[in-house]
Amino acid sequence: MSPVLMIGLAAFVGVAALVGGVAVLLREKPSNRIEDRLDLLTGANTPSAAKEGLLKSQSVLSQPLDAVPGLLEALVSRFSNINLSLFLEQADTSLTPSRLTVVCLILAGGGAAICLTTRLNPLLMPVVASLMACLPLVWLVLRRRKRLRAFAVQLPDALEMLARALRAGQSLASGFNMVANEMAAPLGREFGRVFEEQNLGISLDESLESLTERVPNLDLKFFATAVVLQRQTGGDLAEILDKIAHLVRERFQIWGQVQALTGEGRLSGVVLLGLPVVLFLAVYKLNPEYVMVLFTDPMGKKMLAVAVLLQVLGALVIRKIVNIRV
């Protein structure tokens, strides 16, 4: 067995042992969740304020007793404010944080195996493994963005349908049910969930609040705020919904005009950012020794670092110019 293969296997075993140790340290005991649920149901050793907080967040009753946060979820929640479970729900995927962790580790191991089989530089092994492990996260981000964009496009039609249902004499809950049956996913599924929550006894205010947490859309927050205020102060909710739908359509129209006007700038940014990379690969294919001076000569390393820094700075400037919020 070659020394490189032995070093790779030792590194793989060491990383696996480290990941297992961190998982054991961060793993929450199921007994704690069982005790919390029993205390909440019986009212023992639970202050009233804490009980209200638990009921509002549904952190105990809405999850199974054996639901234990995975390694990736614990790490993300510990070092950032990102709720990984909510992120996966917004992406509309059946993956759980534990399964996502397993997929990332498998892809990372696959990247390390590719480096070993192709006999690449051992220094590239962490880079390739990290890039392979990030592929599921990139896929989730794109899937979540696509789903939220589809929800935003469907929202004006749903609000107008809900307003027509109210004018026809139906209740707001029946309007949610009609929108859920007539509209496709993702909006129909989310509105149907609000209707089902009301049938289970959850108040409309809490259902709408949960909806705005699952779907971070500004126009949806306007709608939820309008419904809550109308229930408290009164007024013509159908007219309010029509105005919100009209406002959302006008915003989409302005956003389309902005995208058309900034299309040339965005295309120029892609060309300017991609041209140095393509040119580097072409020259490396034609004359590798000519390009390797950037990696061997001290001045070449400095020039390469400055070039990368200017590329990143240029990308940020172009993004700031063409990213106009509507």
C-alpha positions in Angstrom: 0.0 0.0 0.0 1.4 3.4 -1.0 2.1 6.0 1.7 -0.3 8.5 0.1 -3.2 6.0 0.3 -2.3 5.2 3.9 -2.3 8.9 4.8 -5.6 9.3 3.0 -7.2 6.4 4.9 -5.9 7.7 8.2 -7.2 11.2 7.5 -10.6 9.7 6.6 -10.8 7.7 9.8 -9.7 10.7 11.9 -12.3 13.0 10.3 -15.0 10.3 10.8 -14.1 9.9 14.5 -14.1 13.7 14.9 -17.5 14.0 13.3 -18.9 11.2 15.5 -17.5 12.7 18.6 -19.0 16.1 17.8 -22.4 14.4 17.0 -22.4 12.7 20.4 -21.6 15.9 22.2 -24.3 17.9 20.4 -26.9 15.2 20.5 -29.9 16.0 22.7 -31.2 13.3 25.0 -34.7 12.1 24.1 -35.7 12.0 27.7 -35.5 15.8 28.0 -38.0 16.1 25.2 -40.3 13.6 26.8 -40.1 15.4 30.2 -40.8 18.7 28.6 -43.9 17.4 26.9 -45.2 15.7 30.0 -44.6 18.9 32.1 -46.5 20.9 29.4 -49.4 18.5 29.3 -49.7 18.1 33.1 -48.8 21.7 34.0 -46.3 20.5 36.6 -43.1 22.6 37.1 -43.9 24.8 34.2 -44.5 28.6 34.8 -47.3 30.2 33.0 -45.1 32.4 30.9 -42.9 29.5 29.8 -46.0 27.5 29.1 -47.4 30.2 26.8 -44.1 30.5 25.0 -44.0 26.7 24.4 -47.6 26.7 23.1 -46.9 29.7 20.9 -43.7 28.2 19.3 -45.1 24.7 19.3 -41.6 23.5 20.0 -42.7 20.4 22.0 -46.1 19.3 20.8 -45.4 19.8 17.1 -42.5 17.4 17.0 -42.3 13.6 17.6 -40.8 12.4 20.9 -37.9 10.8 19.2 -37.1 13.9 17.1 -33.4 14.7 17.8 -31.6 17.6 16.1 -28.9 16.3 13.8 -25.3 17.3 13.7 -25.7 19.9 10.9 -28.8 21.4 12.5 -27.1 21.7 15.9 -24.0 23.3 14.4 -26.0 25.8 12.3 -28.3 26.7 15.2 -25.4 27.1 17.5 -23.3 29.4 15.3 -26.0 31.3 13.5 -29.7 32.3 13.6 -30.7 30.0 10.7 -33.4 27.4 11.4 -32.3 24.5 9.2 -35.6 22.6 9.6 -37.5 25.7 8.5 -35.1 26.2 5.6 -35.7 22.6 4.4 -39.4 23.1 4.7 -39.3 26.3 2.7 -37.4 24.4 0.0 -40.2 21.8 -0.1 -38.0 18.8 0.3 -38.4 15.6 2.2 -34.8 15.8 3.5 -34.3 16.1 7.2 -31.3 17.8 8.8 -29.9 14.3 9.7 -30.3 13.1 6.1 -28.8 16.2 4.7 -25.8 15.7 7.0 -25.3 12.2 5.8 -25.6 13.3 2.1 -23.0 16.0 2.6 -20.6 13.6 4.3 -21.1 11.0 1.6 -20.3 13.6 -1.1 -17.3 14.8 0.8 -16.0 11.2 1.1 -16.7 10.8 -2.7 -14.6 13.9 -3.4 -11.7 12.6 -1.3 -12.0 9.3 -3.1 -11.8 11.0 -6.5 -8.7 12.8 -5.4 -7.1 9.5 -4.3 -8.1 7.6 -7.5 -7.0 10.3 -9.9 -3.8 10.9 -7.9 -4.3 14.6 -7.6 -2.2 16.8 -5.3 -3.1 15.8 -1.7 -3.5 19.6 -0.9 -6.5 19.7 -3.2 -8.3 16.9 -1.3 -9.9 19.3 1.3 -11.0 21.7 -1.4 -12.6 19.1 -3.6 -14.3 17.4 -0.5 -15.7 20.8 0.6 -17.0 21.7 -2.8 -18.7 18.3 -3.1 -20.2 18.6 0.4 -21.6 22.1 -0.6 -23.5 20.8 -3.6 -26.7 19.8 -1.6 -26.7 23.2 0.1 -26.5 25.0 -3.3 -29.3 22.8 -4.6 -31.5 23.6 -1.6 -30.9 27.3 -1.9 -31.9 27.3 -5.6 -34.9 25.1 -4.9 -36.0 27.4 -2.1 -35.6 30.5 -4.2 -37.6 29.0 -7.1 -40.4 28.0 -4.7 -40.6 31.4 -3.1 -40.6 33.1 -6.5 -43.5 30.9 -7.6 -45.4 31.7 -4.5 -45.0 35.4 -5.1 -46.3 35.1 -8.6 -49.4 33.2 -7.5 -50.2 35.6 -4.6 -52.1 38.3 -6.5 -54.5 35.8 -8.1 -55.0 34.1 -4.7 -55.9 37.4 -3.1 -58.3 38.3 -5.8 -60.0 34.9 -5.6 -60.2 35.3 -1.8 -61.8 38.8 -2.3 -64.4 37.4 -4.7 -65.2 34.6 -2.2 -65.8 37.2 0.5 -68.1 39.2 -1.8 -70.1 36.1 -2.6 -70.9 35.8 1.1 -68.5 33.0 2.1 -66.4 33.1 5.2 -62.7 33.7 5.3 -62.0 30.1 6.2 -64.1 28.9 3.2 -62.1 31.3 1.0 -58.9 29.8 2.2 -60.3 26.3 1.3 -61.4 27.5 -2.1 -57.9 29.0 -2.9 -56.3 25.7 -1.7 -58.4 23.7 -4.0 -58.2 26.0 -7.0 -54.5 27.1 -6.9 -51.5 24.9 -7.5 -48.6 24.4 -5.2 -46.9 26.0 -3.5 -49.5 28.6 -2.6 -52.4 26.2 -2.7 -50.7 23.9 -0.3 -49.8 26.7 2.1 -53.3 28.1 2.2 -54.7 24.6 2.6 -52.5 24.2 5.6 -53.9 27.4 7.1 -57.4 26.0 6.6 -56.6 22.7 8.2 -55.0 24.4 11.2 -58.2 26.4 11.7 -60.2 23.1 11.6 -57.9 21.7 14.3 -58.7 24.7 16.6 -55.7 27.0 16.0 -56.7 30.6 15.8 -56.5 32.5 12.5 -53.9 34.9 13.9 -51.5 32.1 14.8 -52.1 30.3 11.5 -51.3 33.4 9.5 -48.2 34.1 11.7 -47.0 30.5 11.0 -47.6 31.1 7.3 -45.5 34.2 7.2 -42.7 32.3 9.0 -42.8 29.5 6.5 -43.0 31.8 3.5 -40.8 35.0 4.0 -42.7 37.2 1.6 -43.3 40.9 2.2 -46.6 41.0 0.3 -47.8 38.0 2.3 -47.0 39.9 5.5 -49.1 42.8 4.3 -52.0 40.4 3.7 -51.6 38.8 7.1 -51.5 42.2 8.9 -54.5 43.4 6.9 -56.5 40.3 7.9 -55.6 40.6 11.6 -56.4 44.4 11.7 -59.7 43.9 9.9 -60.7 41.2 12.5 -59.9 43.7 15.3 -61.2 47.0 13.9 -63.6 45.9 11.1 -63.8 47.1 7.5 -64.2 45.8 4.0 -61.6 43.1 3.8 -62.5 42.3 0.1 -61.6 45.9 -0.9 -58.3 45.7 1.1 -57.4 42.4 -0.6 -58.1 43.9 -4.1 -55.8 46.8 -3.3 -53.0 44.6 -2.1 -53.3 42.4 -5.2 -53.2 45.5 -7.4 -50.1 46.8 -5.5 -48.4 43.4 -5.9 -49.1 43.4 -9.7 -47.7 46.9 -10.0 -44.6 45.9 -8.2 -44.1 43.0 -10.5 -44.5 45.2 -13.5 -41.9 47.7 -12.2 -39.6 44.8 -11.3 -39.8 43.5 -14.9 -38.9 47.0 -16.3 -35.9 47.2 -13.9 -34.8 43.7 -15.0 -35.0 44.7 -18.6 -33.0 47.9 -18.1 -30.3 46.2 -16.0 -30.0 43.2 -18.3 -27.0 44.6 -20.2 -25.2 45.4 -16.9 -25.8 41.9 -15.6 -24.6 40.3 -18.8 -21.5 42.5 -18.8 -20.8 41.4 -15.2 -21.0 37.8 -16.2 -18.7 38.2 -19.1 -16.1 40.3 -17.2 -16.1 37.8 -14.3 -16.0 34.7 -16.4 -13.5 35.9 -19.0 -10.3 35.8 -16.8 -11.2 32.2 -15.7 -11.8 31.0 -19.2 -8.7 32.7 -20.5 -6.6 31.1 -17.7 -7.8 27.6 -18.5 -7.2 28.2 -22.2 -3.6 29.4 -21.7 -3.0 26.6 -19.2 -4.1 24.1 -21.8 -1.9 25.6 -24.5 1.2 26.4 -22.4 1.1 25.3 -18.8 4.6 26.6 -18.0 3.6 30.1 -18.9 0.7 30.1 -16.4 2.5 28.3 -13.6 4.8 31.3 -13.1 1.8 32.8 -11.2 2.1 30.0 -8.6 5.9 29.6 -8.4 7.3 33.1 -8.6 6.7 35.3 -5.5 5.7 38.3 -7.6 3.3 36.0 -9.5 1.6 34.9 -6.3 1.2 38.6 -5.3 -0.3 39.4 -8.7 -2.6 36.4 -8.5 -3.9 37.5 -5.0 -4.4 41.0 -6.2 -6.3 39.8 -9.3 -8.6 37.6 -7.2 -9.3 40.4 -4.8 -10.1 42.8 -7.6 -12.4 40.2 -9.2 -14.3 39.8 -6.0 -14.5 43.6 -5.5 -15.7 44.1 -9.1 -18.4 41.4 -8.6 -19.7 43.2 -5.5 -19.7 46.5 -7.2 -21.6 45.2 -10.3 -24.0 43.4 -8.0 -24.7 46.6 -6.1 -25.3 48.5 -9.3 -27.7 46.0 -11.0 -29.5 44.8 -7.8 -32.3 47.4 -7.5 -34.9 46.5 -5.0 -38.5 47.2 -5.9 
